[in-house]
Amino acid sequence: MARVRLEHVTKRYDDQGDVVTAVDDMNLDIAHGEFICFVGPSGCGKSTTMETIAGLTIPTEGEIYIGDREVTNLPPKDRGIAMVFQNIALFPHMDVYDNISFGLRLRDYPQDEIDRRVERAADIVQLEGMLERMPEEMSGGQRQRVAIARAIVREPDVFLMDEPLANLDAKLKVHMRTELQRLHKELDTTIIYVTHDQEEAMTLSDRIAVLDSGSLQQIDPPLTCYNEPDNLFVAGFIGSPSMNFVEGTVTEDALETPNFSLAFDPSSIEGVSVGDSVTLGIRPEDIYPADLREEVADPSGIIQARTDILEPMGDEIFAYLLLGDGETSMSQELATNDQLLMSIDPDSDIEEEDEVGVVIDRRNVHLFDSASGEAIVHDLRPVGTDSTTSGSEVETDD
């Protein structure tokens, strides 16, 4: 069984007398056969965490288990893992067959076993008929498949992949994501994948481990991280474009922000009290032009805004909205409270500089504690409310 466990793993470095904590008290339990993505901004600790699993870095504290074995201090060759890196690093003077089989030949495997494993790996990654080609004769995606096949022939307990698609063009990335999903199904093995690309993480993984500053922020299925983020960092990092954030204060019957009021009953939601300073989070796709209000399950009152910039994306348009007296110039940066980003239909007749009214779907409003950043609630409807009947009962906010 290729279960992977990290128990209180910490990695510190001495940087010219200053102690830098790259990984801070990491606890993870990855089941056999899971596809887990480590995702986060540069410097968040995702690659260092993977390196401790691989044995390339020894943790300062904590233990690492692969299967039933503690491997914390074992060298990489004894851990039952195989790695695929961002840098493909094929031997340019060897053909595909020799590149794939190189590790097996070093370990003196019988020739018939080498042939069997190479043929199986080539079949899995669709390299049939290419085993005699040289790396220079292959595309970037084909070379990456050779690197993956080189890992497959080792028949490891765990695959570790460190941004293997980062150097590919956009179209090839999409294709290779599909290939990796097919590979996971074919091998039924554990894959731990490092990426800064949240789209890769959302589409590939069974669960996402979101890291920031060396700490694990949330580990959950992709849609749970998207719909129910544990804190402001996860809410802002997962999703493209990012979630809108607006600071506000809870009153007896509303959330008051600098530019609008969002009516709700604080007493109906656990963890919310009058006077609390909170941050409202709302995704662009949960903001609608006011003329679509009847189609929204639980609309807020109408919020007045002015369109600033429109970005056509093909299947949608991103509309940047200015609230209140918000003005823009090349030398001025808008405050978060003065703008919203809305996703609208590509056939919309909204134009730049239009005065528009918009509504927010109250079902998908997230509230976070402004001080701690921790999530309070992900739905402003009172418990037990039927979202299909509430839309017509909401009054316009003033």
Secondary structure, DSSP 8 states (H G I E B T S, - for coil): ---EEEEEEEEEEEETTEEEEEEEEEEEEE-TT-EEEEE-STTSSHHHHHHHHHTSS--SEEEEEETTEE-TTS-GGGTTEEEEESS----TTS-HHHHHHHHHHHTT--HHHHHHHHHHHHHHTT-TT-TT--GGGS-HHHHHHHHHHHHHTT--SEEEEESTTTTS-HHHHHHHHHHHHHHHHHH--EEEEEES-HHHHHHH-SEEEEEETTEEEEEE-HHHHHHS-SBHHHHHHSSSS--EEEEEEE-SSEEE-SS-EEE--GGGSTT--TT-EEEEEE-GGGEEEGGGGGGSSSB---EEEEEEEEEE-SS-EEEEEEETT---BTTB---GGGEEEEEE-TT----TT-EEEEEEBGGG-EEEETTT-BEEES--S-TT--TTT-GGG-----
